[in-house]
């Protein structure tokens, strides 16, 4: 039996993912991928949390508490 190369195996996994309709199984796959890539679990915000964050952002903008893209890029380099 011929061993599949990594690209063929990736395509095979993608094809299998496409047919998954079980949210629980899909979540497990996502968790495995994120864990193997050392990605942090993303927090899902509630509608109220999103509204509060947007309101806080708007207040900061009104106060002039903002950074330009250039400033943020400089801060990220530190």
Jmol script that loads the backbone (N, CA, C; Angstrom):
load data "model"
ATOM      1  N   UNK A   1       0.847  -1.184   0.000  1.00  0.00           N
ATOM      2  CA  UNK A   1       0.000   0.000   0.000  1.00  0.00           C
ATOM      3  C   UNK A   1       0.888   1.242   0.000  1.00  0.00           C
ATOM      4  N   UNK A   2       0.618   2.143  -0.906  1.00  0.00           N
ATOM      5  CA  UNK A   2       1.389   3.371  -1.036  1.00  0.00           C
ATOM      6  C   UNK A   2       1.010   4.345   0.081  1.00  0.00           C
ATOM      7  N   UNK A   3       2.033   4.874   0.759  1.00  0.00           N
ATOM      8  CA  UNK A   3       1.786   5.837   1.829  1.00  0.00           C
ATOM      9  C   UNK A   3       1.487   7.198   1.216  1.00  0.00           C
ATOM     10  N   UNK A   4       0.445   7.849   1.736  1.00  0.00           N
ATOM     11  CA  UNK A   4       0.057   9.155   1.229  1.00  0.00           C
ATOM     12  C   UNK A   4       1.035  10.221   1.723  1.00  0.00           C
ATOM     13  N   UNK A   5       1.348  11.167   0.849  1.00  0.00           N
ATOM     14  CA  UNK A   5       2.185  12.270   1.296  1.00  0.00           C
ATOM     15  C   UNK A   5       1.337  13.238   2.120  1.00  0.00           C
ATOM     16  N   UNK A   6       1.988  14.166   2.758  1.00  0.00           N
ATOM     17  CA  UNK A   6       1.304  15.069   3.690  1.00  0.00           C
ATOM     18  C   UNK A   6       0.206  15.885   3.003  1.00  0.00           C
ATOM     19  N   UNK A   7       0.430  16.322   1.779  1.00  0.00           N
ATOM     20  CA  UNK A   7      -0.586  17.122   1.073  1.00  0.00           C
ATOM     21  C   UNK A   7      -1.832  16.283   0.790  1.00  0.00           C
ATOM     22  N   UNK A   8      -1.637  15.052   0.383  1.00  0.00           N
ATOM     23  CA  UNK A   8      -2.781  14.166   0.136  1.00  0.00           C
ATOM     24  C   UNK A   8      -3.542  13.897   1.428  1.00  0.00           C
ATOM     25  N   UNK A   9      -2.802  13.734   2.516  1.00  0.00           N
ATOM     26  CA  UNK A   9      -3.447  13.485   3.806  1.00  0.00           C
ATOM     27  C   UNK A   9      -4.238  14.709   4.257  1.00  0.00           C
ATOM     28  N   UNK A  10      -3.688  15.910   4.036  1.00  0.00           N
ATOM     29  CA  UNK A  10      -4.413  17.136   4.380  1.00  0.00           C
ATOM     30  C   UNK A  10      -5.718  17.225   3.603  1.00  0.00           C
ATOM     31  N   UNK A  11      -5.649  16.946   2.310  1.00  0.00           N
ATOM     32  CA  UNK A  11      -6.859  16.992   1.484  1.00  0.00           C
ATOM     33  C   UNK A  11      -7.886  15.973   1.958  1.00  0.00           C
ATOM     34  N   UNK A  12      -7.412  14.806   2.341  1.00  0.00           N
ATOM     35  CA  UNK A  12      -8.313  13.775   2.845  1.00  0.00           C
ATOM     36  C   UNK A  12      -9.022  14.244   4.117  1.00  0.00           C
ATOM     37  N   UNK A  13      -8.273  14.870   5.016  1.00  0.00           N
ATOM     38  CA  UNK A  13      -8.865  15.379   6.255  1.00  0.00           C
ATOM     39  C   UNK A  13      -9.874  16.475   5.947  1.00  0.00           C
ATOM     40  N   UNK A  14      -9.540  17.370   5.029  1.00  0.00           N
ATOM     41  CA  UNK A  14     -10.463  18.442   4.640  1.00  0.00           C
ATOM     42  C   UNK A  14     -11.758  17.861   4.093  1.00  0.00           C
ATOM     43  N   UNK A  15     -11.646  16.854   3.249  1.00  0.00           N
ATOM     44  CA  UNK A  15     -12.845  16.214   2.695  1.00  0.00           C
ATOM     45  C   UNK A  15     -13.703  15.615   3.803  1.00  0.00           C
ATOM     46  N   UNK A  16     -13.053  15.036   4.799  1.00  0.00           N
ATOM     47  CA  UNK A  16     -13.802  14.459   5.918  1.00  0.00           C
ATOM     48  C   UNK A  16     -14.455  15.545   6.767  1.00  0.00           C
ATOM     49  N   UNK A  17     -13.750  16.653   6.955  1.00  0.00           N
ATOM     50  CA  UNK A  17     -14.316  17.759   7.731  1.00  0.00           C
ATOM     51  C   UNK A  17     -15.565  18.330   7.067  1.00  0.00           C
ATOM     52  N   UNK A  18     -15.542  18.374   5.754  1.00  0.00           N
ATOM     53  CA  UNK A  18     -16.677  18.935   5.020  1.00  0.00           C
ATOM     54  C   UNK A  18     -17.966  18.179   5.308  1.00  0.00           C
ATOM     55  N   UNK A  19     -17.868  16.878   5.516  1.00  0.00           N
ATOM     56  CA  UNK A  19     -19.095  16.087   5.703  1.00  0.00           C
ATOM     57  C   UNK A  19     -19.517  15.963   7.167  1.00  0.00           C
ATOM     58  N   UNK A  20     -18.692  16.475   8.093  1.00  0.00           N
ATOM     59  CA  UNK A  20     -19.065  16.411   9.512  1.00  0.00           C
ATOM     60  C   UNK A  20     -20.209  17.380   9.773  1.00  0.00           C
ATOM     61  N   UNK A  21     -21.289  16.849  10.347  1.00  0.00           N
ATOM     62  CA  UNK A  21     -22.440  17.685  10.695  1.00  0.00           C
ATOM     63  C   UNK A  21     -22.680  17.732  12.195  1.00  0.00           C
ATOM     64  N   UNK A  22     -21.874  17.019  12.935  1.00  0.00           N
ATOM     65  CA  UNK A  22     -22.013  16.961  14.381  1.00  0.00           C
ATOM     66  C   UNK A  22     -21.134  18.040  15.010  1.00  0.00           C
ATOM     67  N   UNK A  23     -21.766  19.034  15.628  1.00  0.00           N
ATOM     68  CA  UNK A  23     -21.035  20.163  16.205  1.00  0.00           C
ATOM     69  C   UNK A  23     -20.054  19.710  17.281  1.00  0.00           C
ATOM     70  N   UNK A  24     -20.442  18.714  18.065  1.00  0.00           N
ATOM     71  CA  UNK A  24     -19.575  18.212  19.133  1.00  0.00           C
ATOM     72  C   UNK A  24     -18.290  17.619  18.550  1.00  0.00           C
ATOM     73  N   UNK A  25     -18.415  16.838  17.503  1.00  0.00           N
ATOM     74  CA  UNK A  25     -17.244  16.231  16.856  1.00  0.00           C
ATOM     75  C   UNK A  25     -16.378  17.322  16.238  1.00  0.00           C
ATOM     76  N   UNK A  26     -17.003  18.283  15.569  1.00  0.00           N
ATOM     77  CA  UNK A  26     -16.250  19.370  14.940  1.00  0.00           C
ATOM     78  C   UNK A  26     -15.489  20.170  15.984  1.00  0.00           C
ATOM     79  N   UNK A  27     -16.119  20.425  17.122  1.00  0.00           N
ATOM     80  CA  UNK A  27     -15.469  21.152  18.214  1.00  0.00           C
ATOM     81  C   UNK A  27     -14.251  20.380  18.715  1.00  0.00           C
ATOM     82  N   UNK A  28     -14.373  19.070  18.820  1.00  0.00           N
ATOM     83  CA  UNK A  28     -13.250  18.247  19.261  1.00  0.00           C
ATOM     84  C   UNK A  28     -12.081  18.360  18.273  1.00  0.00           C
ATOM     85  N   UNK A  29     -12.388  18.349  16.990  1.00  0.00           N
ATOM     86  CA  UNK A  29     -11.351  18.483  15.958  1.00  0.00           C
ATOM     87  C   UNK A  29     -10.681  19.848  16.086  1.00  0.00           C
ATOM     88  N   UNK A  30     -11.484  20.897  16.252  1.00  0.00           N
ATOM     89  CA  UNK A  30     -10.932  22.245  16.429  1.00  0.00           C
ATOM     90  C   UNK A  30     -10.004  22.305  17.639  1.00  0.00           C
ATOM     91  N   UNK A  31     -10.436  21.695  18.736  1.00  0.00           N
ATOM     92  CA  UNK A  31      -9.633  21.705  19.956  1.00  0.00           C
ATOM     93  C   UNK A  31      -8.300  20.987  19.747  1.00  0.00           C
ATOM     94  N   UNK A  32      -8.330  19.867  19.061  1.00  0.00           N
ATOM     95  CA  UNK A  32      -7.098  19.117  18.784  1.00  0.00           C
ATOM     96  C   UNK A  32      -6.157  19.960  17.940  1.00  0.00           C
ATOM     97  N   UNK A  33      -6.685  20.593  16.906  1.00  0.00           N
ATOM     98  CA  UNK A  33      -5.854  21.431  16.028  1.00  0.00           C
ATOM     99  C   UNK A  33      -5.270  22.598  16.808  1.00  0.00           C
ATOM    100  N   UNK A  34      -6.106  23.292  17.568  1.00  0.00           N
ATOM    101  CA  UNK A  34      -5.622  24.444  18.330  1.00  0.00           C
ATOM    102  C   UNK A  34      -4.584  24.040  19.369  1.00  0.00           C
ATOM    103  N   UNK A  35      -4.791  22.907  20.016  1.00  0.00           N
ATOM    104  CA  UNK A  35      -3.834  22.432  21.002  1.00  0.00           C
ATOM    105  C   UNK A  35      -2.511  22.079  20.333  1.00  0.00           C
ATOM    106  N   UNK A  36      -2.579  21.411  19.208  1.00  0.00           N
ATOM    107  CA  UNK A  36      -1.343  20.993  18.535  1.00  0.00           C
ATOM    108  C   UNK A  36      -0.570  22.191  17.978  1.00  0.00           C
ATOM    109  N   UNK A  37      -1.275  23.270  17.685  1.00  0.00           N
ATOM    110  CA  UNK A  37      -0.616  24.481  17.179  1.00  0.00           C
ATOM    111  C   UNK A  37      -0.325  25.480  18.292  1.00  0.00           C
ATOM    112  N   UNK A  38      -0.591  25.067  19.527  1.00  0.00           N
ATOM    113  CA  UNK A  38      -0.389  25.931  20.695  1.00  0.00           C
ATOM    114  C   UNK A  38      -1.165  27.232  20.595  1.00  0.00           C
ATOM    115  N   UNK A  39      -2.348  27.154  20.050  1.00  0.00           N
ATOM    116  CA  UNK A  39      -3.218  28.335  19.968  1.00  0.00           C
ATOM    117  C   UNK A  39      -4.090  28.401  21.214  1.00  0.00           C
ATOM    118  N   UNK A  40      -4.257  29.586  21.772  1.00  0.00           N
ATOM    119  CA  UNK A  40      -5.136  29.704  22.939  1.00  0.00           C
ATOM    120  C   UNK A  40      -6.588  29.518  22.529  1.00  0.00           C
ATOM    121  N   UNK A  41      -7.379  29.033  23.453  1.00  0.00           N
ATOM    122  CA  UNK A  41      -8.806  28.903  23.203  1.00  0.00           C
ATOM    123  C   UNK A  41      -9.417  30.298  23.107  1.00  0.00           C
ATOM    124  N   UNK A  42     -10.206  30.517  22.089  1.00  0.00           N
ATOM    125  CA  UNK A  42     -10.840  31.813  21.916  1.00  0.00           C
ATOM    126  C   UNK A  42     -12.091  31.888  22.775  1.00  0.00           C
ATOM    127  N   UNK A  43     -12.259  33.025  23.418  1.00  0.00           N
ATOM    128  CA  UNK A  43     -13.426  33.237  24.251  1.00  0.00           C
ATOM    129  C   UNK A  43     -14.547  33.796  23.381  1.00  0.00           C
ATOM    130  N   UNK A  44     -15.713  33.212  23.500  1.00  0.00           N
ATOM    131  CA  UNK A  44     -16.865  33.736  22.781  1.00  0.00           C
ATOM    132  C   UNK A  44     -17.546  34.768  23.680  1.00  0.00           C
ATOM    133  N   UNK A  45     -17.752  35.951  23.119  1.00  0.00           N
ATOM    134  CA  UNK A  45     -18.388  37.015  23.877  1.00  0.00           C
ATOM    135  C   UNK A  45     -19.901  36.941  23.730  1.00  0.00           C
ATOM    136  N   UNK A  46     -20.579  37.267  24.820  1.00  0.00           N
ATOM    137  CA  UNK A  46     -22.030  37.354  24.758  1.00  0.00           C
ATOM    138  C   UNK A  46     -22.401  38.646  24.041  1.00  0.00           C
ATOM    139  N   UNK A  47     -23.637  38.748  23.633  1.00  0.00           N
ATOM    140  CA  UNK A  47     -24.113  39.964  22.976  1.00  0.00           C
ATOM    141  C   UNK A  47     -23.882  41.178  23.881  1.00  0.00           C
ATOM    142  N   UNK A  48     -24.192  41.020  25.183  1.00  0.00           N
ATOM    143  CA  UNK A  48     -24.036  42.126  26.126  1.00  0.00           C
ATOM    144  C   UNK A  48     -22.570  42.522  26.265  1.00  0.00           C
ATOM    145  N   UNK A  49     -21.669  41.545  26.307  1.00  0.00           N
ATOM    146  CA  UNK A  49     -20.243  41.858  26.409  1.00  0.00           C
ATOM    147  C   UNK A  49     -19.763  42.634  25.180  1.00  0.00           C
ATOM    148  N   UNK A  50     -20.239  42.245  24.013  1.00  0.00           N
ATOM    149  CA  UNK A  50     -19.857  42.949  22.791  1.00  0.00           C
ATOM    150  C   UNK A  50     -20.354  44.386  22.797  1.00  0.00           C
ATOM    151  N   UNK A  51     -21.576  44.579  23.259  1.00  0.00           N
ATOM    152  CA  UNK A  51     -22.142  45.929  23.348  1.00  0.00           C
ATOM    153  C   UNK A  51     -21.321  46.773  24.324  1.00  0.00           C
ATOM    154  N   UNK A  52     -20.983  46.198  25.485  1.00  0.00           N
ATOM    155  CA  UNK A  52     -20.204  46.932  26.483  1.00  0.00           C
ATOM    156  C   UNK A  52     -18.821  47.297  25.947  1.00  0.00           C
ATOM    157  N   UNK A  53     -18.201  46.381  25.228  1.00  0.00           N
ATOM    158  CA  UNK A  53     -16.880  46.657  24.656  1.00  0.00           C
ATOM    159  C   UNK A  53     -16.967  47.769  23.608  1.00  0.00           C
ATOM    160  N   UNK A  54     -18.010  47.736  22.800  1.00  0.00           N
ATOM    161  CA  UNK A  54     -18.188  48.766  21.777  1.00  0.00           C
ATOM    162  C   UNK A  54     -18.427  50.128  22.423  1.00  0.00           C
ATOM    163  N   UNK A  55     -19.248  50.159  23.468  1.00  0.00           N
ATOM    164  CA  UNK A  55     -19.511  51.417  24.171  1.00  0.00           C
ATOM    165  C   UNK A  55     -18.232  51.971  24.800  1.00  0.00           C
ATOM    166  N   UNK A  56     -17.430  51.094  25.403  1.00  0.00           N
ATOM    167  CA  UNK A  56     -16.172  51.520  26.003  1.00  0.00           C
ATOM    168  C   UNK A  56     -15.236  52.073  24.923  1.00  0.00           C
ATOM    169  N   UNK A  57     -15.195  51.407  23.793  1.00  0.00           N
ATOM    170  CA  UNK A  57     -14.351  51.873  22.689  1.00  0.00           C
ATOM    171  C   UNK A  57     -14.796  53.250  22.207  1.00  0.00           C
ATOM    172  N   UNK A  58     -16.095  53.427  22.070  1.00  0.00           N
ATOM    173  CA  UNK A  58     -16.618  54.724  21.631  1.00  0.00           C
ATOM    174  C   UNK A  58     -16.259  55.833  22.621  1.00  0.00           C
ATOM    175  N   UNK A  59     -16.335  55.529  23.922  1.00  0.00           N
ATOM    176  CA  UNK A  59     -15.970  56.527  24.937  1.00  0.00           C
ATOM    177  C   UNK A  59     -14.484  56.869  24.839  1.00  0.00           C
ATOM    178  N   UNK A  60     -13.650  55.870  24.637  1.00  0.00           N
ATOM    179  CA  UNK A  60     -12.211  56.118  24.496  1.00  0.00           C
ATOM    180  C   UNK A  60     -11.927  56.989  23.279  1.00  0.00           C
ATOM    181  N   UNK A  61     -12.632  56.754  22.190  1.00  0.00           N
ATOM    182  CA  UNK A  61     -12.460  57.561  20.979  1.00  0.00           C
ATOM    183  C   UNK A  61     -12.854  59.006  21.258  1.00  0.00           C
ATOM    184  N   UNK A  62     -13.988  59.190  21.944  1.00  0.00           N
ATOM    185  CA  UNK A  62     -14.453  60.540  22.274  1.00  0.00           C
ATOM    186  C   UNK A  62     -13.434  61.283  23.137  1.00  0.00           C
ATOM    187  N   UNK A  63     -12.740  60.546  24.029  1.00  0.00           N
ATOM    188  CA  UNK A  63     -11.743  61.156  24.905  1.00  0.00           C
ATOM    189  C   UNK A  63     -10.399  61.340  24.200  1.00  0.00           C
ATOM    190  N   UNK A  64     -10.299  60.840  22.992  1.00  0.00           N
ATOM    191  CA  UNK A  64      -9.029  60.938  22.271  1.00  0.00           C
ATOM    192  C   UNK A  64      -8.015  59.883  22.682  1.00  0.00           C
ATOM    193  N   UNK A  65      -8.480  58.884  23.401  1.00  0.00           N
ATOM    194  CA  UNK A  65      -7.609  57.802  23.855  1.00  0.00           C
ATOM    195  C   UNK A  65      -7.508  56.731  22.772  1.00  0.00           C
ATOM    196  N   UNK A  66      -6.783  57.083  21.730  1.00  0.00           N
ATOM    197  CA  UNK A  66      -6.638  56.177  20.585  1.00  0.00           C
ATOM    198  C   UNK A  66      -5.178  56.132  20.149  1.00  0.00           C
ATOM    199  N   UNK A  67      -4.829  55.109  19.391  1.00  0.00           N
ATOM    200  CA  UNK A  67      -3.490  54.955  18.830  1.00  0.00           C
ATOM    201  C   UNK A  67      -3.617  54.789  17.323  1.00  0.00           C
ATOM    202  N   UNK A  68      -2.667  55.335  16.604  1.00  0.00           N
ATOM    203  CA  UNK A  68      -2.644  55.150  15.159  1.00  0.00           C
ATOM    204  C   UNK A  68      -2.092  53.750  14.857  1.00  0.00           C
ATOM    205  N   UNK A  69      -2.293  53.305  13.654  1.00  0.00           N
ATOM    206  CA  UNK A  69      -1.753  52.019  13.227  1.00  0.00           C
ATOM    207  C   UNK A  69      -0.231  52.018  13.377  1.00  0.00           C
ATOM    208  N   UNK A  70       0.376  53.128  13.007  1.00  0.00           N
ATOM    209  CA  UNK A  70       1.840  53.253  13.106  1.00  0.00           C
ATOM    210  C   UNK A  70       2.292  53.113  14.567  1.00  0.00           C
ATOM    211  N   UNK A  71       1.566  53.768  15.498  1.00  0.00           N
ATOM    212  CA  UNK A  71       1.907  53.665  16.916  1.00  0.00           C
ATOM    213  C   UNK A  71       1.801  52.218  17.403  1.00  0.00           C
ATOM    214  N   UNK A  72       0.747  51.545  16.998  1.00  0.00           N
ATOM    215  CA  UNK A  72       0.557  50.155  17.415  1.00  0.00           C
ATOM    216  C   UNK A  72       1.671  49.252  16.881  1.00  0.00           C
ATOM    217  N   UNK A  73       2.085  49.494  15.654  1.00  0.00           N
ATOM    218  CA  UNK A  73       3.169  48.708  15.072  1.00  0.00           C
ATOM    219  C   UNK A  73       4.467  48.924  15.843  1.00  0.00           C
ATOM    220  N   UNK A  74       4.714  50.164  16.259  1.00  0.00           N
ATOM    221  CA  UNK A  74       5.904  50.467  17.057  1.00  0.00           C
ATOM    222  C   UNK A  74       5.839  49.747  18.385  1.00  0.00           C
ATOM    223  N   UNK A  75       4.675  49.788  19.037  1.00  0.00           N
ATOM    224  CA  UNK A  75       4.507  49.116  20.345  1.00  0.00           C
ATOM    225  C   UNK A  75       4.698  47.605  20.215  1.00  0.00           C
ATOM    226  N   UNK A  76       4.252  47.039  19.121  1.00  0.00           N
ATOM    227  CA  UNK A  76       4.350  45.597  18.933  1.00  0.00           C
ATOM    228  C   UNK A  76       5.794  45.144  18.741  1.00  0.00           C
ATOM    229  N   UNK A  77       6.645  46.037  18.264  1.00  0.00           N
ATOM    230  CA  UNK A  77       8.048  45.686  18.033  1.00  0.00           C
ATOM    231  C   UNK A  77       8.847  45.632  19.318  1.00  0.00           C
ATOM    232  N   UNK A  78       8.365  46.263  20.361  1.00  0.00           N
ATOM    233  CA  UNK A  78       9.106  46.345  21.632  1.00  0.00           C
ATOM    234  C   UNK A  78       9.182  45.008  22.302  1.00  0.00           C
TER     235      UNK A  78
END
end "model"
wireframe off; spacefill off
backbone 0.3
color backbone group
